[in-house]
Every structure is written in C-alpha cells, then in structure tokens.
Amino acid sequence: MPDSTKTISIKGMHCRSCEILVEESLLQIPGVTQAKVSEKKGTAEVLYSGEISDDTFENAVTSCGYTIGKDNKSWFSKDLNVYYDLMKATLVFVILYFVAKNFGLFKLAANTSNNLSSIPVVFLVGLTAGVSTCMALVGGLVLSVSAKYAESHPHATPQQKFMPHIIFNAGRIIFFTLLGGLIGYFGSLLQLGSASIGTLTILVGMVMLLMGLQIIGVFPKLEQIRFTLPKEIYKLLRIDAKKQENYRNSGPFLLGGLSFFVPCGFTQAMQLYAVSSGSVTTGAITMGVFALGTSPGLLGIGGLTAVIKGRIADTFFKFVGLTVVSLAVFNISNGLNLTGINIPSMPKISAPKTTPIPENKNVSIENGFQVINMTQSAYGYTPKSFTIKKDIPVKWVINSTDSNTCASSIFSSQLGIRKSLKAGENVITFTPTTLGTIKFSCSMGMYTGYFTVVDSI
C-alpha cells in the first residue's frame, strides 16, 4: 500500500524546540515514516503507511502540550483583560519613571571614577553600567528574551527559569575576558566605525521593539514574527526534547559572549582602555572584571521574570514589555544620532532671509581659524551648539573633565571623526565645506551636539 500524507494544524507552538518535540512524538507512531513540523505555519506534514486514526495523531500532539486546530491571530487582541493589565502596567511604569528621574537614577553614569587602572574601580564601573547603560541595551535584550520564555513556559520552576541568566552571565564573563585579551594585543582591529555602531544599535533597537510589543500582547499577529536558528543547528547542538536543558543553556551562553559587540557606552569605554593598554593581560583583566561587575544588575532583572507567577505575572509582563519598548526607542534614537540620520520634523515658520545671522559667542577667530571651546563631562557637552562659517578652518578645543565615560568618545560620521578624549585639552581640526547641520555625539549616541554651517560673508 503506497504511503499517505496528512497535514495537521497545531496551535501553541512558538519555537524550533516545539517543532522538534512534536516531530519526535509523531515519529513514534507505528507507520509514520516522516514528519515535518513548522511552528510558523502551525502545521505538521506527516508521511505514513497503513491506517492511522485522527485520534492517534491528536494524542501524539496533545502529549507534547499542544492542541489541534488553526491558530488564527488578529492584529489587535480581543481580550479585555489584556488592555486592563496594560493600563495597570502603564500606571506603574509612569510612577517609577518619575521616581527614578527625581532621584537622578538616569544619571548614574555620571558617577564614574577617572582611574581605570584600578581593578576595584573597573568593577565599580561595571556595577554602575549594570544598572544604567548596559541595562538599557544588554539588559533590555535579556529582559525581553527571558520574559518571553517565562511567559511561554509558566510551569517551569523558578530555578529552571533563572538558570539561563546564570549561563548568560558566565558566557559574558568568559568571552569578555578572552576578547579583551585579543583587543589588548591587536589594538583597534575589532573596533567599529560610528556608522556601523549606529546601524547595529538601530537593528538591536528594532529587535527589542518587536519583542516588547510581543510581550505586551496587544498585537497577537506580531507573535508570528520570530528570529530562530535553522532546525538543523538546533539538532546539532542537541537542543531537542531529550535535552531541553540545552535549549536554555547553549543559546544564552553564546548570547552573553556576543554582547561584547553590542555598543553599550560603558562597554565601549572599557574596550578603548583595553585597546590603549596594548597588553593581553591588562585587556583580559579589564574586560573580565567589567563583565563581572555588570552581572548583579543583569541577574537581578532576570530573577524577576523567574519568580513572578499567577495573575500578577500578566501585569508584570505588560510592564516588562513597556520597559523594553521604551529602551528600544531610546536605542534607535541613539543609533540615528551615531549614523547622522536626520529625522524629518514638522515645518517651522522661518525668519525672513534678510535677517542677519547673530554672532556666536562660543566661536572666536584666531590666526585664520574659527576657535570653538567646549567642555566634556560625565553629563555631556557644554556648550553643545555652535554656528560656524563655511570654508573657514575650525579649531575645536575640547576640555575633558571626565575621560572615562561614553561622552569622552566623540563621533561624527559627517566629519569622519572618531576620537577618544584624554583628560585635559584635546584639539580637533576640520574645515566645513557644505551648508547645513553637522551632528556629533558620544559613542552611545546619548549625548549629542551640532554645528550649524552658514555662508561666510
């Protein structure tokens, strides 16, 4: 008797591990010779011989925790409880935002010391980064992934949910140590340009935005968009039903290691120091100790997703989603600053063209140069806007009062400038050749400034 084929619609699958789990269960049915499961399509294509009842197929699927049927998801949720939980989460989010703002928690990065040659100082910098800039970028990714996993696996124990975070930080510390030694030896070989860093930041922000919207749950249709490895790689890594612990351990270990290349401002500052040391040992110790310092903050946010259960978990995950969306917008904005992309704004009523351009008090003419004096601190740049004239050389004098924050790395893709400021006076020269606005920013795109280039009259 020739083989028969059957297509089974399955609801509830959300990852490659789900596909492998269902495939293995279907292949255990006597007579089934092939099973191909797609979590994106929500189907299983089965090749079998003989007579097999629909109940047999259904039992194989339900034994894995899934149900038979089509998973038709709309763009907007029809569950009123989703919107009720979102309202509560939004209220909590707004309250905590203003509390954090009033207590100055958003300026923790400003408390960085100036002595990175001290291991305790590097560790303290890591602690600060773990609850500020690294939390904003790396923590946002960890939070979104872990929250999504905890939400999809509500019956997992707190220990099972928390283990990926330990593995993530272990991979982060090990990779940071190894790669820190490499960049200490090879110098600036692994450094990226401002445009590349900005593009990477935007991409990370877009992924975070998608994950945040998925966690909020208001847009069920978005849950069909997922970024997963090919199934063959999952099987190669033994990420299957018999080794489900690896599903939570192998991925986070690599993710933690690859976070070395995620352009958090503090990470960049540490990398610059490791590069400038020219030493394998100094580079490895600096990056390893820094990663160790970020662990408490990153473990803390991961622990919340591991222990919260029940009805309160619904509101908590909505709060997590709002947080991730906010961090995503923050990082996309920073990435646009780094790439020099201007976001179109509402048209403004401009003054008549005959109005003379006022003198810029921050710019003086000395020996044929337009001299600009600016101060860089942990809080950014002062002043941060200048009006300069086209085709006249500029001497940009920057006084750095704190050379170990992301603000000490000046980027301008339009000028082709990337400079790590040293404590004291730093001089950058350039000649503006086109009219318009020239932007500059820190290595994270968080602190910004600009030059307005006008005609030299």
C-alpha positions as CSV (number, residue, x, y, z in Angstrom):
1,M,0.0,0.0,0.0
2,P,1.5,3.4,-1.0
3,D,2.4,5.9,1.6
4,S,-0.3,8.5,2.6
5,T,0.2,12.2,3.5
6,K,-1.6,14.2,6.1
7,T,-1.5,17.9,7.1
8,I,-2.2,18.5,10.8
9,S,-3.0,22.0,12.1
10,I,-1.4,22.7,15.5
11,K,-1.9,25.5,18.0
12,G,0.6,26.7,20.7
13,M,4.0,26.2,19.1
14,H,6.4,29.1,19.4
15,C,10.0,27.9,18.7
16,R,12.2,25.4,17.0
17,S,12.3,23.2,20.1
18,C,8.5,22.9,19.7
19,E,8.9,21.6,16.2
20,I,11.5,19.0,17.2
21,L,9.3,17.9,20.2
22,V,6.2,17.4,18.0
23,E,8.2,15.7,15.2
24,E,9.7,13.1,17.7
25,S,6.3,12.4,19.1
26,L,4.7,11.8,15.7
27,L,7.6,9.6,14.5
28,Q,7.0,7.3,17.5
29,I,3.6,6.4,16.0
30,P,3.9,3.0,14.2
31,G,3.6,3.5,10.5
32,V,4.8,7.1,10.4
33,T,7.9,7.4,8.2
34,Q,8.4,11.1,8.1
35,A,7.2,14.2,10.0
36,K,7.9,17.8,9.1
37,V,6.7,20.4,11.5
38,S,6.6,24.2,11.0
39,E,5.9,26.5,14.0
40,K,5.5,29.5,11.7
41,K,2.8,27.8,9.6
42,G,1.4,26.0,12.6
43,T,1.3,22.7,10.7
44,A,2.8,19.2,10.6
45,E,3.2,17.3,7.3
46,V,3.1,13.6,8.0
47,L,4.1,10.7,5.7
48,Y,2.8,7.3,6.8
49,S,1.7,3.9,5.7
50,G,-1.2,1.8,6.8
51,E,-4.3,3.1,8.6
52,I,-3.8,5.6,11.4
53,S,-6.7,7.3,13.1
54,D,-7.1,11.0,13.7
55,D,-7.3,10.4,17.4
56,T,-3.8,8.8,17.3
57,F,-2.3,11.9,15.7
58,E,-4.1,14.1,18.1
59,N,-2.9,12.2,21.1
60,A,0.7,12.5,19.8
61,V,0.3,16.3,19.6
62,T,-1.5,16.8,22.9
63,S,1.0,14.7,24.7
64,C,3.5,17.4,23.9
65,G,1.3,20.2,25.4
66,Y,-0.2,21.5,22.2
67,T,-3.7,21.4,20.7
68,I,-5.1,20.5,17.3
69,G,-6.5,23.4,15.2
70,K,-5.6,26.6,13.3
71,D,-4.1,29.4,15.3
72,N,-5.7,32.4,13.6
73,K,-4.4,35.5,15.3
74,S,-5.7,39.0,14.7
75,W,-3.8,42.3,14.7
76,F,-5.5,43.5,17.9
77,S,-6.3,41.4,20.9
78,K,-10.0,40.8,21.7
79,D,-9.3,40.0,25.3
80,L,-10.3,43.0,27.5
81,N,-8.1,41.7,30.3
82,V,-5.0,42.4,28.2
83,Y,-5.9,46.1,28.0
84,Y,-6.8,46.2,31.7
85,D,-3.4,44.7,32.6
86,L,-1.7,47.1,30.2
87,M,-3.4,50.1,31.9
88,K,-2.2,49.0,35.3
89,A,1.3,48.3,34.0
90,T,1.4,51.8,32.3
91,L,0.4,53.5,35.6
92,V,3.2,51.6,37.4
93,F,5.7,52.4,34.6
94,V,4.9,56.2,34.7
95,I,5.2,56.3,38.5
96,L,8.5,54.5,38.6
97,Y,9.8,56.7,35.7
98,F,9.2,59.9,37.6
99,V,10.6,58.4,40.8
100,A,13.8,57.4,39.0
101,K,14.0,60.8,37.3
102,N,13.6,62.7,40.6
103,F,16.2,60.6,42.4
104,G,18.7,61.0,39.5
105,L,18.9,57.3,38.7
106,F,19.2,58.1,35.0
107,K,22.5,59.9,35.7
108,L,24.3,57.0,37.4
109,A,26.7,57.0,34.5
110,A,28.0,60.4,35.7
111,N,29.5,58.9,38.9
112,T,32.3,57.1,37.1
113,S,35.8,57.5,38.5
114,N,38.8,58.5,36.4
115,N,41.2,55.7,37.3
116,L,40.6,52.6,35.2
117,S,44.0,51.2,36.1
118,S,42.5,50.1,39.4
119,I,40.7,46.7,39.3
120,P,38.2,47.8,42.1
121,V,37.4,50.9,40.1
122,V,36.7,48.8,36.9
123,F,34.4,46.6,39.0
124,L,32.5,49.6,40.3
125,V,32.2,50.9,36.7
126,G,30.7,47.5,35.8
127,L,28.2,47.7,38.7
128,T,27.2,51.2,37.5
129,A,26.8,50.0,33.9
130,G,24.8,47.0,35.0
131,V,22.0,49.3,36.3
132,S,22.4,52.1,33.7
133,T,23.7,52.0,30.1
134,C,24.3,48.2,29.9
135,M,20.9,47.6,31.4
136,A,19.4,49.9,28.7
137,L,20.8,47.8,25.9
138,V,22.1,44.4,27.0
139,G,19.6,44.2,29.9
140,G,16.8,45.1,27.5
141,L,17.6,42.1,25.3
142,V,17.9,39.8,28.3
143,L,14.7,41.0,29.8
144,S,12.7,40.7,26.6
145,V,14.0,37.2,25.8
146,S,13.7,35.9,29.4
147,A,10.2,37.4,29.9
148,K,9.1,35.8,26.6
149,Y,10.5,32.5,27.7
150,A,8.9,32.7,31.2
151,E,5.6,33.7,29.7
152,S,5.7,30.7,27.3
153,H,6.7,28.3,30.0
154,P,4.6,29.1,33.0
155,H,5.0,25.7,34.6
156,A,8.8,25.8,34.7
157,T,10.3,26.1,38.2
158,P,12.0,29.4,39.3
159,Q,15.3,27.6,39.2
160,Q,14.8,26.4,35.6
161,K,13.8,29.9,34.5
162,F,16.8,31.5,36.3
163,M,19.4,29.1,35.0
164,P,19.7,30.8,31.6
165,H,20.6,34.1,33.2
166,I,23.5,32.4,35.1
167,I,24.7,30.8,31.9
168,F,24.3,34.1,30.0
169,N,26.5,36.0,32.5
170,A,29.0,33.1,32.6
171,G,29.3,33.3,28.8
172,R,29.6,37.1,29.0
173,I,32.4,37.0,31.6
174,I,34.4,34.3,29.7
175,F,34.0,35.9,26.3
176,F,34.8,39.4,27.6
177,T,38.0,38.1,29.2
178,L,39.1,36.3,26.0
179,L,38.2,39.1,23.6
180,G,39.6,41.7,26.0
181,G,42.9,40.0,25.7
182,L,42.6,39.9,21.9
183,I,41.9,43.6,21.5
184,G,44.6,44.4,24.0
185,Y,47.0,42.6,21.7
186,F,45.7,43.6,18.3
187,G,44.8,47.2,19.2
188,S,41.9,48.8,17.4
189,L,41.4,45.9,15.0
190,L,38.0,45.0,16.4
191,Q,36.6,48.5,16.7
192,L,33.7,49.6,14.6
193,G,33.1,52.9,12.9
194,S,30.4,55.3,14.1
195,A,28.1,54.4,11.2
196,S,28.5,50.7,11.8
197,I,27.9,51.1,15.5
198,G,24.8,53.3,14.8
199,T,23.4,50.7,12.4
200,L,24.0,47.9,14.9
201,T,22.3,49.9,17.6
202,I,19.3,50.6,15.4
203,L,19.0,46.9,14.5
204,V,19.2,45.9,18.1
205,G,16.6,48.5,19.0
206,M,14.2,47.2,16.3
207,V,14.5,43.7,17.6
208,M,13.9,44.9,21.1
209,L,10.8,46.9,19.9
210,L,9.4,43.8,18.2
211,M,10.0,41.7,21.4
212,G,8.5,44.4,23.6
213,L,5.3,44.6,21.5
214,Q,5.1,40.8,21.5
215,I,5.4,40.7,25.3
216,I,2.7,43.4,25.8
217,G,0.3,41.1,24.0
218,V,-1.9,43.8,22.4
219,F,-0.9,42.7,18.9
220,P,-1.2,38.9,18.6
221,K,-0.3,38.9,14.9
222,L,3.2,40.1,15.8
223,E,3.9,36.9,17.7
224,Q,4.2,35.1,14.3
225,I,7.4,37.1,13.6
226,R,10.3,35.2,15.2
227,F,14.1,35.1,14.8
228,T,15.3,31.5,15.3
229,L,18.2,29.3,14.2
230,P,17.7,26.7,11.5
231,K,16.3,23.4,12.9
232,E,19.4,21.5,11.8
233,I,21.6,23.7,14.1
234,Y,19.2,23.1,17.0
235,K,19.6,19.4,16.4
236,L,23.4,19.7,16.0
237,L,23.5,21.5,19.4
238,R,21.3,18.8,20.9
239,I,18.5,21.3,21.5
240,D,15.8,18.7,21.5
241,A,13.1,17.1,23.6
242,K,15.5,14.8,25.3
243,K,17.9,17.6,26.2
244,Q,15.7,20.5,26.8
245,E,18.0,22.0,29.4
246,N,20.3,22.8,26.5
247,Y,17.6,24.9,24.9
248,R,18.0,27.3,27.8
249,N,21.8,27.0,28.3
250,S,23.6,26.8,24.9
251,G,21.8,29.9,23.4
252,P,22.2,32.2,26.4
253,F,25.9,31.3,26.7
254,L,26.6,32.5,23.1
255,L,24.3,35.5,23.5
256,G,26.2,36.5,26.6
257,G,29.5,36.2,24.8
258,L,28.3,38.1,21.7
259,S,27.1,41.0,23.9
260,F,30.8,42.1,23.7
261,F,30.0,43.5,20.3
262,V,26.8,45.3,21.5
263,P,27.7,49.0,21.7
264,C,26.8,49.9,25.2
265,G,28.6,53.2,26.2
266,F,30.4,51.7,29.2
267,T,31.5,48.6,27.2
268,Q,33.0,50.9,24.5
269,A,34.8,52.9,27.2
270,M,36.3,49.7,28.7
271,Q,37.2,48.4,25.2
272,L,39.0,51.7,24.4
273,Y,41.0,51.4,27.6
274,A,41.8,47.7,26.8
275,V,43.0,48.7,23.3
276,S,45.1,51.6,24.6
277,S,46.8,49.3,27.1
278,G,48.5,47.3,24.4
279,S,48.6,44.4,26.8
280,V,46.9,41.0,26.6
281,T,46.8,40.7,30.4
282,T,45.5,44.2,31.1
283,G,42.9,43.9,28.3
284,A,41.7,40.5,29.6
285,I,41.5,41.5,33.2
286,T,39.9,44.8,32.5
287,M,37.1,43.4,30.3
288,G,36.6,40.3,32.5
289,V,36.3,42.3,35.7
290,F,34.0,44.8,34.0
291,A,31.7,42.0,32.8
292,L,31.7,40.5,36.3
293,G,30.6,43.9,37.7
294,T,27.6,44.1,35.3
295,S,26.4,40.7,36.5
296,P,24.4,41.7,39.6
297,G,22.3,44.2,37.7
298,L,21.6,41.8,34.8
299,L,21.0,38.9,37.1
300,G,18.6,41.0,39.2
301,I,16.4,41.9,36.3
302,G,16.4,38.2,35.1
303,G,15.5,37.0,38.5
304,L,12.2,38.9,38.5
305,T,11.0,37.0,35.4
306,A,11.9,33.7,37.1
307,V,9.9,34.1,40.4
308,I,6.8,36.1,39.5
309,K,3.7,33.8,38.8
310,G,0.0,33.9,38.7
311,R,-2.3,36.8,37.9
312,I,0.3,39.4,38.9
313,A,2.5,37.9,36.2
314,D,0.2,39.2,33.5
315,T,0.6,42.8,34.7
316,F,4.3,42.3,35.3
317,F,4.9,41.1,31.7
318,K,3.0,44.1,30.4
319,F,5.3,46.3,32.5
320,V,8.3,44.5,31.1
321,G,7.0,45.0,27.6
322,L,6.6,48.7,28.1
323,T,10.1,48.9,29.6
324,V,11.6,47.1,26.6
325,V,9.7,49.3,24.1
326,S,11.0,52.4,25.9
327,L,14.6,51.1,25.8
328,A,14.1,50.2,22.1
329,V,13.0,53.7,21.2
330,F,16.0,55.1,23.3
331,N,18.5,52.9,21.4
332,I,17.0,53.6,18.0
333,S,17.3,57.3,18.7
334,N,20.9,56.9,19.8
335,G,21.6,54.9,16.7
336,L,20.2,57.6,14.4
337,N,22.4,60.1,16.2
338,L,25.5,57.9,15.6
339,T,24.7,57.4,11.9
340,G,24.0,61.1,11.4
341,I,20.5,60.4,10.0
342,N,18.1,63.4,10.5
343,I,14.6,62.6,11.4
344,P,12.1,64.9,9.5
345,S,10.3,67.3,11.8
346,M,7.3,69.5,11.5
347,P,7.9,72.5,9.3
348,K,8.6,75.7,11.2
349,I,7.9,79.3,10.3
350,S,11.3,80.7,9.4
351,A,12.5,84.2,9.7
352,P,13.0,86.3,6.6
353,K,16.1,85.5,4.7
354,T,17.3,89.1,5.1
355,T,17.6,88.7,8.9
356,P,21.3,88.8,9.7
357,I,22.9,85.8,11.5
358,P,23.7,86.7,15.1
359,E,27.3,86.4,16.3
360,N,28.1,83.1,18.1
361,K,29.6,83.8,21.5
362,N,31.0,80.3,21.6
363,V,33.2,80.9,18.5
364,S,36.1,83.3,18.0
365,I,38.5,83.9,15.1
366,E,42.2,83.4,15.9
367,N,45.0,83.2,13.3
368,G,42.6,82.3,10.5
369,F,40.8,79.6,12.5
370,Q,37.3,79.5,13.9
371,V,38.1,78.5,17.5
372,I,35.5,76.6,19.5
373,N,35.8,75.9,23.2
374,M,33.7,73.1,24.6
375,T,33.8,71.2,27.9
376,Q,33.1,67.5,28.1
377,S,31.9,66.0,31.4
378,A,30.1,62.9,32.5
379,Y,26.9,64.8,31.8
380,G,27.7,65.5,28.2
381,Y,28.9,68.6,26.4
382,T,28.8,72.3,27.3
383,P,28.0,74.3,25.2
384,K,26.7,71.8,22.6
385,S,25.6,74.0,19.7
386,F,27.8,76.3,17.5
387,T,27.3,78.4,14.4
388,I,30.4,78.3,12.1
389,K,31.2,79.6,8.7
390,K,31.7,77.6,5.5
391,D,35.2,77.1,4.1
392,I,37.0,78.6,7.1
393,P,39.1,76.1,9.1
394,V,37.8,75.2,12.6
395,K,39.9,74.5,15.7
396,W,37.7,72.5,18.1
397,V,39.2,72.7,21.6
398,I,37.6,70.2,24.0
399,N,38.4,70.2,27.7
400,S,37.7,66.7,29.1
401,T,36.9,66.7,32.8
402,D,36.0,63.0,32.9
403,S,37.7,60.9,30.3
404,N,36.2,57.5,31.3
405,T,32.6,57.9,30.3
406,C,31.0,57.3,26.9
407,A,30.8,61.1,26.5
408,S,34.6,61.1,26.1
409,S,34.4,59.3,22.8
410,I,33.5,61.9,20.2
411,F,31.8,60.6,17.0
412,S,30.8,62.4,13.8
413,S,30.0,60.4,10.7
414,Q,29.7,63.6,8.7
415,L,33.1,64.8,9.6
416,G,34.7,61.3,9.7
417,I,35.8,61.9,13.3
418,R,36.2,59.2,16.0
419,K,38.3,60.3,18.9
420,S,38.8,59.1,22.4
421,L,39.3,62.2,24.6
422,K,42.1,62.4,27.1
423,A,41.8,64.3,30.4
424,G,42.5,67.9,29.8
425,E,42.7,69.7,26.5
426,N,42.0,68.0,23.2
427,V,42.1,69.6,19.8
428,I,40.3,68.5,16.6
429,T,40.6,70.5,13.3
430,F,38.4,70.4,10.3
431,T,37.0,72.6,7.5
432,P,33.3,72.7,6.9
433,T,32.6,72.6,3.1
434,T,28.8,72.3,2.9
435,L,26.0,74.3,4.4
436,G,23.6,72.8,7.0
437,T,23.9,70.9,10.2
438,I,26.8,68.7,11.3
439,K,26.0,66.4,14.2
440,F,28.3,64.9,16.8
441,S,27.7,62.6,19.7
442,C,29.2,60.3,22.3
443,S,30.0,56.6,21.5
444,M,26.5,55.6,22.5
445,G,24.6,58.4,20.7
446,M,23.2,59.5,24.1
447,Y,24.9,62.9,24.4
448,T,24.7,65.0,21.3
449,G,25.6,68.4,19.9
450,Y,25.8,70.1,16.5
451,F,27.4,72.7,14.3
452,T,25.3,75.0,12.1
453,V,27.3,75.9,9.0
454,V,26.4,79.2,7.3
455,D,27.8,81.2,4.4
456,S,30.9,83.1,5.2
457,I,30.1,86.7,4.4
